[in-house]
Amino acid sequence: MRVRRRLWSFWIVALLGVLATATGSRAQQQSENQPAPQTKKEQAPSPTNRLTIEVAGGESNKPIENASVYVKTIEQHLMKDKKFEVNVKTNQNGVAHVPDAPLGKVKIQVVAEGWKPFGQWFDITDPRQVIKIHLERPPKWY
C-alpha cells in the first residue's frame, strides 16, 4: 500500500515537472517571436526642490572645497514634530546641492577646516533658491 502511494506521488511530481518546463518553453518561444520593445534611456526625475548653497571665504572670496553643510528644519505638529536633517559636502567650486529641501524656515550650518563655523536661519521660499554664505578666518591665538 505504501509502495503504491509513493509510486503515485512520484508520477505526480514528474508530471508537474514536465508541465512546468513545457509552459516555460512556450512562454520563451512567444517572447522570441515578438520584437523587443525599444528602451529609452530612463532618466531619474529631477527633484522638485533643490536648494543650492555656495560657500566662499576670506578677503578674496575664494570657494571653499569639502566644507560640511548641515540643513535642518522642524515642522511643528500637535502630537509629534517632523524633522528634516541632511549633511552634504561642497564640491571644488564651493557649491553644495540639497535635493528635496523643504520650503519654510531652515537652519543652515557650515563647518570647514581652517574657517569659523557658520550657522543661521534662512527662509526658503523658492524651490530652486541659491544661498551664498561667506566664511571668515578664525582669530589668531598667540
The first five atom37 places (N, CA, C, CB, O) and aatype in JSON, in Angstrom:
{
  "aatype": [12, 1, 19, 1, 1, 1, 10, 17, 15, 13, 17, 9, 19, 0, 10, 10, 7, 19, 10, 0, 16, 0, 16, 7, 15, 1, 0, 5, 5, 5, 15, 6, 2, 5, 14, 0, 14, 5, 16, 11, 11, 6, 5, 0, 14, 15, 14, 16, 2, 1, 10, 16, 9, 6, 19, 0, 7, 7, 6, 15, 2, 11, 14, 9, 6, 2, 0, 15, 19, 18, 19, 11, 16, 9, 6, 5, 8, 10, 12, 11, 3, 11, 11, 13, 6, 19, 2, 19, 11, 16, 2, 5, 2, 7, 19, 0, 8, 19, 14, 3, 0, 14, 10, 7, 11, 19, 11, 9, 5, 19, 19, 0, 6, 7, 17, 11, 14, 13, 7, 5, 17, 13, 3, 9, 16, 3, 14, 1, 5, 19, 9, 11, 9, 8, 10, 6, 1, 14, 14, 11, 17, 18],
  "atom_mask": [
    [1, 1, 1, 1, 1],
    [1, 1, 1, 1, 1],
    [1, 1, 1, 1, 1],
    [1, 1, 1, 1, 1],
    [1, 1, 1, 1, 1],
    [1, 1, 1, 1, 1],
    [1, 1, 1, 1, 1],
    [1, 1, 1, 1, 1],
    [1, 1, 1, 1, 1],
    [1, 1, 1, 1, 1],
    [1, 1, 1, 1, 1],
    [1, 1, 1, 1, 1],
    [1, 1, 1, 1, 1],
    [1, 1, 1, 1, 1],
    [1, 1, 1, 1, 1],
    [1, 1, 1, 1, 1],
    [1, 1, 1, 0, 1],
    [1, 1, 1, 1, 1],
    [1, 1, 1, 1, 1],
    [1, 1, 1, 1, 1],
    [1, 1, 1, 1, 1],
    [1, 1, 1, 1, 1],
    [1, 1, 1, 1, 1],
    [1, 1, 1, 0, 1],
    [1, 1, 1, 1, 1],
    [1, 1, 1, 1, 1],
    [1, 1, 1, 1, 1],
    [1, 1, 1, 1, 1],
    [1, 1, 1, 1, 1],
    [1, 1, 1, 1, 1],
    [1, 1, 1, 1, 1],
    [1, 1, 1, 1, 1],
    [1, 1, 1, 1, 1],
    [1, 1, 1, 1, 1],
    [1, 1, 1, 1, 1],
    [1, 1, 1, 1, 1],
    [1, 1, 1, 1, 1],
    [1, 1, 1, 1, 1],
    [1, 1, 1, 1, 1],
    [1, 1, 1, 1, 1],
    [1, 1, 1, 1, 1],
    [1, 1, 1, 1, 1],
    [1, 1, 1, 1, 1],
    [1, 1, 1, 1, 1],
    [1, 1, 1, 1, 1],
    [1, 1, 1, 1, 1],
    [1, 1, 1, 1, 1],
    [1, 1, 1, 1, 1],
    [1, 1, 1, 1, 1],
    [1, 1, 1, 1, 1],
    [1, 1, 1, 1, 1],
    [1, 1, 1, 1, 1],
    [1, 1, 1, 1, 1],
    [1, 1, 1, 1, 1],
    [1, 1, 1, 1, 1],
    [1, 1, 1, 1, 1],
    [1, 1, 1, 0, 1],
    [1, 1, 1, 0, 1],
    [1, 1, 1, 1, 1],
    [1, 1, 1, 1, 1],
    [1, 1, 1, 1, 1],
    [1, 1, 1, 1, 1],
    [1, 1, 1, 1, 1],
    [1, 1, 1, 1, 1],
    [1, 1, 1, 1, 1],
    [1, 1, 1, 1, 1],
    [1, 1, 1, 1, 1],
    [1, 1, 1, 1, 1],
    [1, 1, 1, 1, 1],
    [1, 1, 1, 1, 1],
    [1, 1, 1, 1, 1],
    [1, 1, 1, 1, 1],
    [1, 1, 1, 1, 1],
    [1, 1, 1, 1, 1],
    [1, 1, 1, 1, 1],
    [1, 1, 1, 1, 1],
    [1, 1, 1, 1, 1],
    [1, 1, 1, 1, 1],
    [1, 1, 1, 1, 1],
    [1, 1, 1, 1, 1],
    [1, 1, 1, 1, 1],
    [1, 1, 1, 1, 1],
    [1, 1, 1, 1, 1],
    [1, 1, 1, 1, 1],
    [1, 1, 1, 1, 1],
    [1, 1, 1, 1, 1],
    [1, 1, 1, 1, 1],
    [1, 1, 1, 1, 1],
    [1, 1, 1, 1, 1],
    [1, 1, 1, 1, 1],
    [1, 1, 1, 1, 1],
    [1, 1, 1, 1, 1],
    [1, 1, 1, 1, 1],
    [1, 1, 1, 0, 1],
    [1, 1, 1, 1, 1],
    [1, 1, 1, 1, 1],
    [1, 1, 1, 1, 1],
    [1, 1, 1, 1, 1],
    [1, 1, 1, 1, 1],
    [1, 1, 1, 1, 1],
    [1, 1, 1, 1, 1],
    [1, 1, 1, 1, 1],
    [1, 1, 1, 1, 1],
    [1, 1, 1, 0, 1],
    [1, 1, 1, 1, 1],
    [1, 1, 1, 1, 1],
    [1, 1, 1, 1, 1],
    [1, 1, 1, 1, 1],
    [1, 1, 1, 1, 1],
    [1, 1, 1, 1, 1],
    [1, 1, 1, 1, 1],
    [1, 1, 1, 1, 1],
    [1, 1, 1, 1, 1],
    [1, 1, 1, 0, 1],
    [1, 1, 1, 1, 1],
    [1, 1, 1, 1, 1],
    [1, 1, 1, 1, 1],
    [1, 1, 1, 1, 1],
    [1, 1, 1, 0, 1],
    [1, 1, 1, 1, 1],
    [1, 1, 1, 1, 1],
    [1, 1, 1, 1, 1],
    [1, 1, 1, 1, 1],
    [1, 1, 1, 1, 1],
    [1, 1, 1, 1, 1],
    [1, 1, 1, 1, 1],
    [1, 1, 1, 1, 1],
    [1, 1, 1, 1, 1],
    [1, 1, 1, 1, 1],
    [1, 1, 1, 1, 1],
    [1, 1, 1, 1, 1],
    [1, 1, 1, 1, 1],
    [1, 1, 1, 1, 1],
    [1, 1, 1, 1, 1],
    [1, 1, 1, 1, 1],
    [1, 1, 1, 1, 1],
    [1, 1, 1, 1, 1],
    [1, 1, 1, 1, 1],
    [1, 1, 1, 1, 1],
    [1, 1, 1, 1, 1],
    [1, 1, 1, 1, 1],
    [1, 1, 1, 1, 1]
  ],
  "atom_positions": [
    [[0.81, -1.18, 0.0], [0.0, 0.0, 0.0], [0.86, 1.26, 0.0], [-0.93, -0.01, 1.19], [0.6, 2.21, -0.74]],
    [[1.89, 1.25, 0.84], [2.77, 2.41, 0.9], [3.56, 2.57, -0.39], [3.71, 2.28, 2.08], [3.87, 3.68, -0.82]],
    [[3.89, 1.43, -1.0], [4.65, 1.48, -2.24], [3.81, 2.14, -3.32], [5.09, 0.07, -2.68], [4.34, 2.92, -4.12]],
    [[2.52, 1.85, -3.37], [1.65, 2.45, -4.37], [1.55, 3.97, -4.18], [0.25, 1.81, -4.3], [1.61, 4.73, -5.14]],
    [[1.41, 4.39, -2.92], [1.32, 5.82, -2.65], [2.59, 6.54, -3.09], [1.05, 6.07, -1.16], [2.54, 7.61, -3.69]],
    [[3.72, 5.95, -2.77], [4.99, 6.57, -3.18], [5.11, 6.59, -4.69], [6.18, 5.82, -2.56], [5.6, 7.56, -5.26]],
    [[4.67, 5.53, -5.34], [4.74, 5.48, -6.79], [3.84, 6.56, -7.41], [4.33, 4.1, -7.3], [4.25, 7.24, -8.35]],
    [[2.61, 6.72, -6.87], [1.71, 7.75, -7.36], [2.29, 9.15, -7.12], [0.34, 7.62, -6.7], [2.23, 10.01, -8.0]],
    [[2.83, 9.37, -5.95], [3.4, 10.7, -5.67], [4.59, 10.98, -6.6], [3.85, 10.81, -4.18], [4.78, 12.11, -7.03]],
    [[5.39, 9.95, -6.91], [6.49, 10.13, -7.85], [5.97, 10.54, -9.21], [7.32, 8.84, -7.97], [6.51, 11.46, -9.82]],
    [[4.91, 9.87, -9.7], [4.35, 10.19, -11.01], [3.74, 11.6, -11.03], [3.29, 9.15, -11.38], [3.85, 12.3, -12.03]],
    [[3.12, 12.0, -9.96], [2.52, 13.33, -9.9], [3.6, 14.41, -9.93], [1.65, 13.48, -8.62], [3.46, 15.4, -10.64]],
    [[4.67, 14.22, -9.18], [5.77, 15.18, -9.17], [6.44, 15.25, -10.54], [6.8, 14.82, -8.09], [6.78, 16.34, -11.01]],
    [[6.62, 14.1, -11.18], [7.24, 14.07, -12.51], [6.34, 14.77, -13.53], [7.5, 12.62, -12.95], [6.84, 15.51, -14.38]],
    [[5.03, 14.55, -13.44], [4.1, 15.19, -14.36], [4.08, 16.71, -14.16], [2.68, 14.61, -14.16], [4.04, 17.46, -15.14]],
    [[4.12, 17.15, -12.93], [4.18, 18.59, -12.66], [5.46, 19.21, -13.21], [4.06, 18.85, -11.15], [5.44, 20.33, -13.72]],
    [[6.56, 18.5, -13.1], [7.83, 19.0, -13.64], [7.78, 19.14, -15.15], [0.0, 0.0, 0.0], [8.27, 20.12, -15.7]],
    [[7.19, 18.16, -15.82], [7.07, 18.22, -17.28], [6.17, 19.39, -17.69], [6.5, 16.89, -17.83], [6.48, 20.1, -18.64]],
    [[5.07, 19.58, -16.99], [4.17, 20.69, -17.31], [4.86, 22.04, -17.09], [2.9, 20.6, -16.47], [4.67, 22.96, -17.89]],
    [[5.64, 22.16, -16.04], [6.32, 23.43, -15.76], [7.33, 23.76, -16.86], [7.02, 23.38, -14.4], [7.41, 24.91, -17.28]],
    [[8.09, 22.78, -17.31], [9.07, 23.05, -18.36], [8.39, 23.34, -19.69], [10.03, 21.88, -18.51], [8.89, 24.14, -20.48]],
    [[7.25, 22.7, -19.96], [6.54, 22.93, -21.22], [5.99, 24.35, -21.26], [5.4, 21.9, -21.4], [6.1, 25.02, -22.29]],
    [[5.4, 24.82, -20.18], [4.85, 26.18, -20.19], [5.97, 27.21, -20.21], [3.95, 26.41, -18.95], [5.81, 28.28, -20.79]],
    [[7.11, 26.91, -19.59], [8.24, 27.84, -19.61], [8.81, 27.98, -21.02], [0.0, 0.0, 0.0], [9.15, 29.08, -21.44]],
    [[8.93, 26.86, -21.74], [9.47, 26.93, -23.1], [8.49, 27.61, -24.04], [9.82, 25.52, -23.61], [8.91, 28.29, -24.98]],
    [[7.18, 27.42, -23.81], [6.18, 28.07, -24.65], [6.24, 29.59, -24.46], [4.76, 27.54, -24.33], [6.15, 30.34, -25.43]],
    [[6.38, 30.04, -23.23], [6.48, 31.48, -22.96], [7.75, 32.05, -23.57], [6.45, 31.75, -21.45], [7.76, 33.18, -24.06]],
    [[8.84, 31.25, -23.55], [10.09, 31.71, -24.13], [9.96, 31.83, -25.64], [11.24, 30.75, -23.76], [10.48, 32.78, -26.24]],
    [[9.26, 30.88, -26.29], [9.07, 30.94, -27.73], [8.23, 32.16, -28.11], [8.41, 29.65, -28.23], [8.51, 32.81, -29.11]],
    [[7.21, 32.47, -27.33], [6.38, 33.62, -27.62], [7.18, 34.91, -27.48], [5.17, 33.66, -26.7], [7.01, 35.84, -28.28]],
    [[8.06, 34.98, -26.49], [8.84, 36.2, -26.31], [9.89, 36.34, -27.41], [9.52, 36.21, -24.94], [10.26, 37.46, -27.77]],
    [[10.37, 35.23, -27.96], [11.35, 35.29, -29.05], [10.7, 35.76, -30.35], [12.0, 33.93, -29.27], [11.34, 36.45, -31.14]],
    [[9.42, 35.4, -30.57], [8.72, 35.78, -31.79], [8.38, 37.27, -31.79], [7.47, 34.96, -31.95], [8.34, 37.89, -32.86]],
    [[8.12, 37.83, -30.64], [7.75, 39.24, -30.58], [9.0, 40.09, -30.58], [6.89, 39.53, -29.33], [10.0, 39.74, -29.94]],
    [[8.97, 41.22, -31.29], [10.14, 42.1, -31.28], [10.31, 42.73, -29.89], [10.01, 43.2, -32.37], [9.34, 43.01, -29.19]],
    [[11.55, 42.93, -29.55], [11.84, 43.53, -28.24], [11.41, 44.99, -28.26], [13.35, 43.4, -27.89], [11.67, 45.7, -29.23]],
    [[10.76, 45.46, -27.21], [10.35, 46.87, -27.18], [11.59, 47.76, -27.09], [9.39, 47.14, -25.99], [12.58, 47.43, -26.45]],
    [[11.47, 48.9, -27.76], [12.6, 49.83, -27.74], [12.67, 50.5, -26.38], [12.48, 50.89, -28.87], [11.69, 51.06, -25.89]],
    [[13.84, 50.42, -25.79], [14.0, 51.01, -24.47], [14.62, 52.39, -24.6], [14.87, 50.11, -23.56], [15.6, 52.59, -25.31]],
    [[14.04, 53.31, -23.92], [14.58, 54.66, -23.88], [15.46, 54.77, -22.65], [13.46, 55.74, -23.86], [15.28, 54.05, -21.66]],
    [[16.41, 55.65, -22.73], [17.25, 55.87, -21.56], [16.38, 56.48, -20.48], [18.47, 56.79, -21.9], [15.84, 57.58, -20.62]],
    [[16.26, 55.74, -19.38], [15.44, 56.23, -18.29], [16.23, 57.24, -17.49], [14.94, 55.08, -17.39], [17.34, 56.96, -17.03]],
    [[15.66, 58.39, -17.35], [16.3, 59.44, -16.59], [15.57, 59.59, -15.27], [16.32, 60.78, -17.37], [14.34, 59.53, -15.2]],
    [[16.35, 59.78, -14.23], [15.75, 59.98, -12.92], [15.04, 61.33, -12.92], [16.81, 59.91, -11.79], [15.57, 62.32, -13.44]],
    [[13.85, 61.38, -12.35], [13.16, 62.66, -12.33], [13.91, 63.65, -11.45], [11.71, 62.5, -11.83], [14.42, 63.3, -10.38]],
    [[13.97, 64.87, -11.93], [14.69, 65.89, -11.17], [13.89, 66.24, -9.93], [14.96, 67.15, -12.04], [12.66, 66.32, -9.98]],
    [[14.58, 66.44, -8.82], [13.85, 66.79, -7.6], [13.14, 68.13, -7.76], [14.8, 66.82, -6.4], [13.64, 69.04, -8.42]],
    [[11.97, 68.23, -7.15], [11.19, 69.45, -7.3], [11.83, 70.6, -6.54], [9.77, 69.23, -6.82], [11.86, 71.73, -7.04]],
    [[12.33, 70.34, -5.35], [13.0, 71.37, -4.57], [14.49, 71.04, -4.54], [12.41, 71.46, -3.11], [14.88, 69.94, -4.13]],
    [[15.32, 71.98, -4.97], [16.76, 71.77, -4.95], [17.41, 73.04, -4.46], [17.3, 71.36, -6.36], [17.54, 74.02, -5.19]],
    [[17.83, 73.01, -3.22], [18.47, 74.15, -2.61], [19.95, 74.13, -2.95], [18.26, 74.15, -1.08], [20.61, 73.11, -2.76]],
    [[20.48, 75.25, -3.44], [21.89, 75.36, -3.79], [22.55, 76.31, -2.81], [22.08, 75.85, -5.26], [22.08, 77.43, -2.6]],
    [[23.65, 75.85, -2.21], [24.37, 76.66, -1.23], [25.78, 76.87, -1.74], [24.39, 75.98, 0.18], [26.51, 75.91, -1.99]],
    [[26.17, 78.13, -1.91], [27.51, 78.48, -2.38], [28.31, 79.01, -1.19], [27.45, 79.54, -3.54], [27.91, 79.97, -0.54]],
    [[29.44, 78.35, -0.92], [30.27, 78.7, 0.24], [31.58, 79.28, -0.26], [30.51, 77.47, 1.16], [32.31, 78.64, -1.02]],
    [[31.89, 80.5, 0.18], [33.14, 81.17, -0.15], [33.69, 81.78, 1.13], [32.93, 82.26, -1.27], [32.97, 81.92, 2.11]],
    [[34.97, 82.13, 1.1], [35.54, 82.69, 2.31], [36.77, 83.53, 2.05], [0.0, 0.0, 0.0], [37.35, 83.51, 0.96]],
    [[37.16, 84.28, 3.09], [38.35, 85.11, 3.01], [38.1, 86.42, 2.3], [0.0, 0.0, 0.0], [36.99, 86.69, 1.83]],
    [[39.15, 87.23, 2.24], [39.03, 88.53, 1.58], [38.91, 88.38, 0.07], [40.23, 89.4, 1.91], [38.27, 89.21, -0.59]],
    [[39.51, 87.33, -0.48], [39.45, 87.13, -1.93], [38.17, 86.41, -2.37], [40.67, 86.33, -2.39], [37.94, 86.22, -3.56]],
    [[37.33, 86.02, -1.4], [36.05, 85.36, -1.68], [36.24, 84.08, -2.5], [35.1, 86.32, -2.42], [35.5, 83.83, -3.45]],
    [[37.24, 83.28, -2.14], [37.51, 82.05, -2.88], [36.58, 80.93, -2.42], [38.98, 81.61, -2.7], [36.2, 80.9, -1.26]],
    [[36.2, 80.01, -3.33], [35.3, 78.91, -2.97], [35.99, 77.96, -1.98], [34.86, 78.14, -4.22], [37.19, 77.71, -2.08]],
    [[35.22, 77.45, -1.04], [35.75, 76.55, -0.02], [35.31, 75.14, -0.36], [35.27, 76.96, 1.41], [34.11, 74.83, -0.39]],
    [[36.29, 74.29, -0.61], [36.05, 72.91, -1.01], [35.93, 72.02, 0.23], [37.17, 72.39, -1.94], [36.59, 72.27, 1.24]],
    [[35.08, 70.99, 0.15], [34.95, 69.95, 1.16], [34.45, 70.49, 2.5], [36.27, 69.25, 1.35], [34.82, 69.97, 3.55]],
    [[33.63, 71.51, 2.48], [33.01, 72.02, 3.71], [31.74, 71.24, 3.98], [32.71, 73.55, 3.59], [30.99, 70.93, 3.05]],
    [[31.49, 70.92, 5.24], [30.27, 70.22, 5.62], [29.14, 71.22, 5.76], [30.46, 69.42, 6.92], [29.26, 72.2, 6.49]],
    [[28.04, 70.95, 5.07], [26.87, 71.82, 5.11], [25.72, 71.01, 5.71], [26.51, 72.38, 3.68], [25.32, 69.99, 5.16]],
    [[25.2, 71.49, 6.84], [24.09, 70.83, 7.53], [22.84, 71.67, 7.33], [24.39, 70.63, 9.04], [22.85, 72.87, 7.57]],
    [[21.77, 71.03, 6.89], [20.49, 71.71, 6.69], [19.48, 71.02, 7.6], [20.02, 71.66, 5.17], [19.28, 69.81, 7.53]],
    [[18.83, 71.83, 8.47], [17.89, 71.27, 9.44], [16.63, 72.11, 9.46], [18.52, 71.21, 10.86], [16.67, 73.32, 9.28]],
    [[15.5, 71.44, 9.69], [14.23, 72.12, 9.86], [13.34, 71.25, 10.74], [13.55, 72.42, 8.5], [13.51, 70.04, 10.81]],
    [[12.39, 71.89, 11.4], [11.43, 71.19, 12.25], [10.05, 71.72, 11.92], [11.76, 71.36, 13.77], [9.8, 72.92, 12.02]],
    [[9.15, 70.81, 11.53], [7.76, 71.19, 11.29], [6.99, 70.94, 12.58], [7.14, 70.38, 10.09], [6.99, 69.82, 13.09]],
    [[6.35, 71.97, 13.11], [5.62, 71.87, 14.36], [4.28, 71.18, 14.13], [5.42, 73.26, 14.99], [3.49, 71.61, 13.28]],
    [[4.01, 70.12, 14.89], [2.73, 69.43, 14.86], [2.25, 69.27, 16.29], [2.85, 68.04, 14.14], [3.03, 69.38, 17.23]],
    [[0.97, 69.0, 16.47], [0.42, 68.86, 17.81], [0.99, 67.65, 18.54], [-1.09, 68.76, 17.75], [1.39, 67.76, 19.7]],
    [[1.02, 66.52, 17.89], [1.46, 65.3, 18.56], [2.97, 65.07, 18.46], [0.73, 64.11, 17.96], [3.64, 64.84, 19.47]],
    [[3.49, 65.14, 17.25], [4.9, 64.82, 17.06], [5.49, 65.74, 15.99], [5.09, 63.33, 16.65], [4.9, 65.91, 14.93]],
    [[6.64, 66.33, 16.28], [7.29, 67.22, 15.33], [7.99, 66.4, 14.26], [8.3, 68.15, 16.05], [8.55, 65.33, 14.54]],
    [[7.96, 66.9, 13.03], [8.62, 66.23, 11.91], [9.94, 66.93, 11.65], [7.72, 66.24, 10.64], [9.97, 68.14, 11.42]],
    [[11.04, 66.17, 11.68], [12.37, 66.75, 11.5], [12.92, 66.39, 10.12], [13.33, 66.26, 12.6], [12.66, 65.31, 9.59]],
    [[13.67, 67.32, 9.57], [14.39, 67.08, 8.31], [15.83, 67.5, 8.55], [13.75, 67.88, 7.1], [16.1, 68.65, 8.88]],
    [[16.75, 66.57, 8.38], [18.17, 66.86, 8.55], [18.93, 66.2, 7.41], [18.69, 66.36, 9.94], [18.67, 65.06, 7.04]],
    [[19.88, 66.95, 6.85], [20.72, 66.4, 5.79], [22.11, 67.03, 5.9], [20.1, 66.65, 4.38], [22.25, 68.19, 6.29]],
    [[23.12, 66.23, 5.56], [24.51, 66.69, 5.58], [25.09, 66.47, 4.19], [25.35, 65.94, 6.67], [25.09, 65.35, 3.69]],
    [[25.58, 67.54, 3.57], [26.21, 67.45, 2.25], [27.56, 68.14, 2.3], [25.3, 68.09, 1.15], [27.84, 68.91, 3.22]],
    [[28.4, 67.85, 1.32], [29.73, 68.47, 1.21], [29.78, 69.36, -0.02], [30.84, 67.38, 1.15], [29.08, 69.13, -1.0]],
    [[30.61, 70.39, 0.06], [30.77, 71.27, -1.09], [31.75, 70.65, -2.08], [31.25, 72.67, -0.64], [32.64, 69.89, -1.7]],
    [[31.58, 70.98, -3.35], [32.48, 70.48, -4.39], [33.66, 71.43, -4.56], [31.73, 70.32, -5.74], [33.87, 72.3, -3.71]],
    [[34.43, 71.28, -5.62], [35.62, 72.11, -5.84], [35.26, 73.58, -6.04], [36.39, 71.6, -7.05], [36.07, 74.46, -5.77]],
    [[34.06, 73.84, -6.51], [33.62, 75.21, -6.74], [32.95, 75.81, -5.51], [32.66, 75.27, -7.91], [32.46, 76.94, -5.56]],
    [[32.93, 75.08, -4.4], [32.31, 75.58, -3.18], [30.8, 75.52, -3.2], [0.0, 0.0, 0.0], [30.14, 76.28, -2.48]],
    [[30.22, 74.64, -4.02], [28.77, 74.56, -4.17], [28.28, 73.23, -3.6], [28.35, 74.72, -5.66], [28.86, 72.18, -3.86]],
    [[27.2, 73.3, -2.82], [26.55, 72.1, -2.28], [25.08, 72.14, -2.7], [26.69, 72.02, -0.72], [24.43, 73.18, -2.6]],
    [[24.56, 71.0, -3.16], [23.17, 70.9, -3.57], [22.42, 70.02, -2.57], [23.04, 70.32, -5.02], [22.89, 68.94, -2.21]],
    [[21.26, 70.5, -2.13], [20.41, 69.74, -1.21], [19.15, 69.36, -1.98], [20.07, 70.57, 0.09], [18.3, 70.22, -2.23]],
    [[18.99, 68.08, -2.35], [17.8, 67.68, -3.09], [16.6, 67.57, -2.15], [18.04, 66.34, -3.8], [16.75, 67.24, -0.97]],
    [[15.43, 67.85, -2.67], [14.16, 67.77, -1.93], [14.21, 68.55, -0.63], [13.83, 66.32, -1.64], [13.73, 68.07, 0.4]],
    [[14.77, 69.72, -0.66], [14.82, 70.57, 0.53], [13.44, 71.12, 0.82], [15.85, 71.73, 0.35], [12.71, 71.48, -0.1]],
    [[13.06, 71.18, 2.08], [11.73, 71.69, 2.42], [11.67, 73.21, 2.3], [11.34, 71.26, 3.84], [12.68, 73.9, 2.46]],
    [[10.5, 73.7, 2.03], [10.29, 75.15, 1.99], [9.94, 75.62, 3.4], [9.15, 75.53, 0.98], [9.4, 74.85, 4.2]],
    [[10.26, 76.85, 3.7], [9.97, 77.4, 5.02], [11.25, 77.8, 5.73], [0.0, 0.0, 0.0], [12.26, 78.08, 5.09]],
    [[11.19, 77.82, 7.05], [12.32, 78.24, 7.87], [13.3, 77.07, 8.01], [11.84, 78.74, 9.26], [12.94, 75.99, 8.46]],
    [[14.58, 77.32, 7.62], [15.6, 76.28, 7.58], [16.86, 76.81, 8.27], [15.91, 75.85, 6.12], [17.26, 77.96, 8.06]],
    [[17.49, 75.96, 9.07], [18.76, 76.33, 9.69], [19.89, 75.71, 8.87], [18.83, 75.86, 11.18], [19.9, 74.51, 8.62]],
    [[20.84, 76.55, 8.45], [21.98, 76.09, 7.66], [23.24, 76.33, 8.48], [22.06, 76.83, 6.27], [23.5, 77.44, 8.93]],
    [[24.02, 75.26, 8.66], [25.28, 75.34, 9.37], [26.38, 74.88, 8.44], [25.25, 74.49, 10.68], [26.23, 73.89, 7.72]],
    [[27.51, 75.6, 8.45], [28.64, 75.26, 7.61], [29.88, 75.13, 8.5], [28.86, 76.33, 6.48], [30.19, 76.02, 9.29]],
    [[30.57, 74.0, 8.36], [31.79, 73.76, 9.12], [32.87, 73.36, 8.12], [31.58, 72.64, 10.21], [32.71, 72.42, 7.35]],
    [[34.0, 74.1, 8.15], [35.12, 73.8, 7.26], [36.4, 73.94, 8.05], [35.12, 74.74, 6.0], [36.51, 74.79, 8.94]],
    [[37.36, 73.1, 7.72], [38.64, 73.13, 8.43], [39.39, 74.43, 8.11], [39.51, 71.9, 8.05], [39.58, 74.78, 6.94]],
    [[39.82, 75.14, 9.17], [40.55, 76.39, 8.99], [39.66, 77.61, 8.87], [0.0, 0.0, 0.0], [40.17, 78.71, 8.63]],
    [[38.35, 77.46, 9.04], [37.4, 78.57, 8.94], [36.49, 78.58, 10.15], [36.57, 78.47, 7.63], [36.27, 77.55, 10.78]],
    [[35.95, 79.77, 10.48], [35.0, 79.88, 11.58], [33.69, 79.19, 11.19], [34.74, 81.37, 11.94], [33.23, 79.33, 10.06]],
    [[33.1, 78.43, 12.12], [31.81, 77.81, 11.81], [30.73, 78.87, 11.59], [31.39, 76.85, 12.95], [30.79, 79.97, 12.14]],
    [[29.74, 78.5, 10.78], [28.67, 79.43, 10.42], [27.34, 78.74, 10.69], [28.77, 79.88, 8.93], [27.2, 77.54, 10.42]],
    [[26.38, 79.46, 11.22], [25.04, 78.93, 11.43], [24.02, 80.04, 11.43], [0.0, 0.0, 0.0], [24.19, 81.04, 12.13]],
    [[22.95, 79.87, 10.66], [21.94, 80.92, 10.57], [20.63, 80.32, 10.05], [22.43, 82.08, 9.65], [20.64, 79.35, 9.29]],
    [[19.51, 80.91, 10.47], [18.2, 80.52, 9.97], [17.9, 81.29, 8.69], [17.09, 80.78, 11.03], [18.13, 82.5, 8.62]],
    [[17.39, 80.58, 7.69], [17.01, 81.2, 6.41], [15.56, 80.86, 6.11], [17.94, 80.71, 5.25], [15.05, 79.82, 6.55]],
    [[14.9, 81.73, 5.37], [13.54, 81.49, 4.93], [13.58, 81.07, 3.47], [12.64, 82.76, 5.13], [13.9, 81.88, 2.6]],
    [[13.26, 79.81, 3.2], [13.29, 79.27, 1.83], [11.9, 79.44, 1.23], [13.73, 77.74, 1.82], [10.93, 78.86, 1.71]],
    [[11.81, 80.24, 0.18], [10.53, 80.49, -0.49], [10.49, 79.95, -1.91], [10.24, 81.98, -0.51], [9.43, 79.58, -2.4]],
    [[11.64, 79.9, -2.56], [11.72, 79.44, -3.95], [12.24, 78.0, -3.98], [12.65, 80.38, -4.79], [13.21, 77.7, -3.28]],
    [[11.63, 77.1, -4.77], [12.11, 75.71, -4.81], [13.53, 75.57, -5.36], [11.18, 74.88, -5.66], [14.19, 74.56, -5.09]],
    [[14.02, 76.54, -6.12], [15.37, 76.49, -6.69], [16.24, 77.64, -6.15], [15.31, 76.54, -8.22], [17.0, 78.25, -6.9]],
    [[16.11, 77.91, -4.88], [16.79, 79.06, -4.28], [18.29, 78.82, -4.14], [16.18, 79.37, -2.92], [18.73, 77.69, -3.89]],
    [[19.08, 79.88, -4.31], [20.53, 79.84, -4.15], [20.89, 80.72, -2.95], [21.27, 80.33, -5.46], [20.5, 81.88, -2.88]],
    [[21.64, 80.15, -2.01], [22.06, 80.88, -0.82], [23.58, 80.99, -0.85], [21.58, 80.18, 0.49], [24.28, 80.0, -1.01]],
    [[24.08, 82.22, -0.69], [25.52, 82.45, -0.68], [25.95, 82.69, 0.76], [25.92, 83.67, -1.6], [25.38, 83.51, 1.47]],
    [[26.99, 81.94, 1.18], [27.5, 82.04, 2.55], [28.97, 82.41, 2.48], [27.3, 80.69, 3.33], [29.73, 81.84, 1.71]],
    [[29.35, 83.39, 3.3], [30.73, 83.86, 3.35], [31.32, 83.49, 4.71], [30.82, 85.41, 3.1], [30.79, 83.89, 5.75]],
    [[32.4, 82.73, 4.71], [33.09, 82.33, 5.94], [34.29, 83.23, 6.18], [33.53, 80.86, 5.87], [34.87, 83.8, 5.25]],
    [[34.65, 83.34, 7.45], [35.81, 84.16, 7.83], [36.84, 83.28, 8.51], [35.38, 85.33, 8.76], [36.52, 82.21, 9.04]],
    [[38.08, 83.74, 8.5], [39.16, 83.03, 9.2], [38.99, 83.24, 10.7], [40.56, 83.52, 8.72], [38.53, 84.3, 11.14]],
    [[39.37, 82.25, 11.5], [39.28, 82.43, 12.95], [40.38, 83.39, 13.42], [39.39, 81.05, 13.69], [41.39, 83.57, 12.74]],
    [[40.2, 84.02, 14.59], [41.23, 84.92, 15.08], [42.48, 84.13, 15.49], [40.7, 85.75, 16.27], [42.39, 82.97, 15.88]],
    [[43.62, 84.76, 15.38], [44.89, 84.1, 15.74], [45.04, 84.09, 17.26], [46.1, 84.83, 15.07], [44.78, 85.09, 17.93]],
    [[45.47, 82.95, 17.78], [45.73, 82.8, 19.2], [47.23, 82.79, 19.39], [45.07, 81.49, 19.77], [47.94, 82.01, 18.76]],
    [[47.72, 83.65, 20.25], [49.17, 83.73, 20.48], [49.55, 83.1, 21.78], [49.64, 85.16, 20.45], [50.73, 83.09, 22.13]]
  ]
}
